[in-house]
Amino acid sequence: MKKCSYCGAEYPDDVLVCPIDQTPFEQTHLDTVHTGTEPVEPQSDVPPDAEAELCTSCLFPNIPDSRWCKRCGAPLSSSNFMLMPEAAQALGFVYRQAVESRPKLVVVVVIWIQFFTGLIFNSIFLGLLLESNIRGLYGFIFSILAVLGIIICVSMLFRVTRNYFKT
């Protein structure tokens, strides 16, 4: 199922454009290779003489009551951080932007604070787990979770720092 980044409606995977607001769904690299088409740049639904809400991430004009940017999917209102599904999507957008493009210094510092703390916590937890007498299935599951936490933290720190120092 695909979810429209503009209105939030869900459609089957074979639908290319949202029937409600004509937002093209993001295509993966494999989609563009198989179809031979390039992703379509979305058009603004705001008439030229009407008010528009500009996205703070990409400056795309959106309808004033929109919750998400039609072009980049960024949250347009602070209320998106209140409810859990929207909060996770908004936080995911922030992390995705930090990993995919060159982040600002404040973003790098905040991500280092968050993920370095997670790295330290998971490392201490793994060390305590290996010294304790928790064995069997529970010990194995907790060890795997701690190692996965360490891998995620190191990966995020590496990618954000690399992107910050890119020229």
N, C-alpha and C positions, 0 to 999 in steps of 0.2 A: 504494500500500500504506500502511496505517496501522499504527503501532506503539503498543502499549499502554504507557502511562507507568508502569504498576504492575508488570506481570510481564515486559514486553519482547517479548511475542509479536507477530507481524505478521499482519495480516488484510487482505482486500480493502477498497477504499474504501467499499463500500456497507454494511459492518457498522457498526452504531451503538454496540454494547456488546460488550466483551470477553467471549467465552463462558467463559473460565477464571475470572475474578474479578469479573465484572459491572461493570467500570470503564467508564463512558461515555467514548467518544472525544470529543476537543475538536471542537466544531463551529465552522466559520467563520461570519462574518456572513451570507454568501450561503446557507449551509445553514439558518440560522434564518429567513431571509426566505422561502425556498422552502417550508420545511416548516411554518412558523408556530409552531414550538416553541422554548422557551427551553432553554439548556443545563441539564442535570440536575446537581444537586449530588451528588457521590459520597457513599455511605454507608460508614461504617467497618465493616470486617470483623472487628474485635476485639470479642469478647464483653465485656459490662460488668464481669465479675469477673476478666478476664484482663489480663496485662500488655500495654502498648502502647508503641510507640516514637513519641514526638511529633516531628513535623516542626519544625525550628527556624525555618522560614520562615513557616508558616501555623498551627502548633500542631494539626494534624490528627492524630488517633490512627491509626497504621499497625500492621500486623502486625510483630512484632519482627525478623524476618529480611528485611524489605523493603529493596530497594536504592534505590527512588525513592518519593517521596510520592505517594499516590493522588490527592490534590486538586490540588497545584500542580506536581508533577513535580520537586521539589527533591531533590538527592542526600541520602540519609539516612546514609550511612557514608563515612568517609574513603577506603575502598578504591575508591570510584567514581572517584577521581582517579588511580588507578594505571594502568589499562588505557586504551589510546588511544580507542576509541569512547566509553566511558563518561566519560573525562576531557573529551572535546570536548563531550559533552552537558552535563556538570556546569558547565563553564566557560561554555557558551552560556546556561545558566540564570542564572548570575551576571550576565552582560552584559545579558540580557533584563530581569532585575529592575531593573538600574540605569537602563535606557533607558525602561522602562514605568512605573515608580513613583518616588517620591521617595527617592533613595539617601541613606545616611548620609555624613557628611563623609569618613570614612576611605575609603569606596568611591570617592568623587569624586576624592580625592587619588591613589589607586592608579591609577584609570583615566586621570587626567591624566598621570601618570608614564609609563604604558605607551603611550598613544596620542600624546602630544606628542612622545615619543621617535621613534615611528614616523613622525609628520609631518615632523620634522626630517630623519630618514634618507631618506625618500622625496623630499623637496625637494632635498636635496643630491645624491641619486642622479640625479634628473631634470636638475639643473643640470649635473652632470658629463657626463651622457649627451648633452645638447645641445651641450656644448663639444667633445666627442670627435668622432672621425671614424667612429663606428659609424653606418652608414646602412643603408638597405634594410629588409628584413623584420625582422631582429634589432633594429635601432634602433627600428622602429615598435612591435614587441611590448614591448620594455623600456620605451618611453615610455608606452604604454597602461597597463602594470602599475604604473608609478610614479604616474601620474595617478589610477588607481583606488585605490591605497594612500593618496594624499593625500585623496581624497574620503571614503574610509571613516574615516580618522582625524579629519578635520574634522567629519564627521557625528556620530561617536560623542562627541567632545568637546562639540559644541554641544548634543546631546540630553541628555547627562548633566548638564551645567551648567544647562541650562534647567529640567530636572526638579528639581534641587536647590534652585533659587531660586523655584520655584513656591510659592504660598501655599496 
